[in-house]
Amino acid sequence: HTTNSLLVDVRSTATGVLVTNASVRLYKTGYDTTVTDGSCGQAFFGGLASGTYSVEVSASGYTTYTNSAVSVSGTGRLSVTLD
């Protein structure tokens, strides 16, 4: 457990099924980390400073998702659907 963290789950818009092996990038000034989600379709980022981050999620066969206004404060969760 860390003070500020973000759990990102990635699903297919068409089927609602978790997308495995997606690349999840979380970044802002001074922080840039990319995690590949596992068989659970989730990526975890811990030990974060509170603030606003950008997220980019990509997976083979899907359109890349981007969001530049992800607020992290405490324990957060972001659900992403890929087309």
C-alpha positions as CSV (number, residue, x, y, z in Angstrom):
1,H,0.0,0.0,0.0
2,T,1.3,3.5,-0.9
3,T,-0.2,6.9,-0.2
4,N,-0.9,7.7,-3.8
5,S,-1.5,4.9,-6.4
6,L,-3.4,4.2,-9.6
7,L,-4.8,0.9,-10.8
8,V,-5.6,0.9,-14.5
9,D,-7.8,-1.8,-16.0
10,V,-8.1,-2.2,-19.7
11,R,-11.1,-3.7,-21.5
12,S,-12.3,-4.1,-25.1
13,T,-15.2,-1.8,-26.0
14,A,-16.7,-4.5,-28.3
15,T,-16.6,-7.4,-25.9
16,G,-16.1,-6.0,-22.4
17,V,-13.3,-8.6,-22.0
18,L,-10.0,-7.6,-20.3
19,V,-7.3,-6.8,-22.7
20,T,-4.0,-8.5,-21.8
21,N,-0.5,-7.4,-22.8
22,A,-1.6,-3.8,-23.2
23,S,1.1,-1.1,-22.7
24,V,0.1,1.4,-20.1
25,R,2.1,4.6,-19.8
26,L,1.7,7.1,-16.9
27,Y,3.6,10.3,-17.2
28,K,3.9,14.0,-16.1
29,T,6.9,16.3,-15.6
30,G,9.5,14.4,-13.6
31,Y,7.7,11.0,-13.9
32,D,7.4,8.6,-16.9
33,T,6.7,4.9,-16.4
34,T,5.3,2.3,-18.8
35,V,3.9,-1.0,-17.5
36,T,2.6,-4.0,-19.5
37,D,-0.6,-5.3,-18.0
38,G,-0.6,-9.0,-17.2
39,S,-3.1,-11.7,-17.7
40,C,-5.5,-9.9,-15.3
41,G,-5.7,-6.9,-17.7
42,Q,-4.6,-4.5,-15.0
43,A,-1.5,-2.2,-14.5
44,F,-0.6,-0.8,-11.1
45,F,1.4,2.3,-10.4
46,G,2.4,3.0,-6.7
47,G,4.5,5.5,-4.8
48,L,3.1,8.4,-6.9
49,A,3.2,12.1,-6.0
50,S,-0.3,13.5,-6.0
51,G,-1.2,15.6,-9.1
52,T,-2.5,15.4,-12.7
53,Y,-1.0,12.8,-15.0
54,S,-1.4,11.7,-18.6
55,V,-2.2,8.2,-19.5
56,E,-1.6,6.4,-22.8
57,V,-2.8,2.9,-23.4
58,S,-2.0,0.8,-26.5
59,A,-2.5,-2.8,-27.5
60,S,-2.1,-4.7,-30.8
61,G,-5.3,-4.4,-32.9
62,Y,-6.8,-1.5,-30.9
63,T,-6.8,2.3,-31.2
64,T,-4.5,4.0,-28.7
65,Y,-6.3,5.7,-25.8
66,T,-5.0,8.9,-24.3
67,N,-6.2,11.0,-21.4
68,S,-4.2,14.1,-20.2
69,A,-6.3,14.8,-17.1
70,V,-6.0,11.9,-14.7
71,S,-6.0,13.1,-11.2
72,V,-4.1,11.1,-8.6
73,S,-4.7,11.6,-4.9
74,G,-4.9,8.7,-2.6
75,T,-5.9,5.3,-4.1
76,G,-7.3,5.7,-7.5
77,R,-8.7,3.5,-10.3
78,L,-9.0,4.2,-14.0
79,S,-11.1,2.0,-16.3
80,V,-10.0,2.2,-20.0
81,T,-11.9,0.8,-22.9
82,L,-10.1,0.3,-26.2
83,D,-11.8,0.3,-29.7
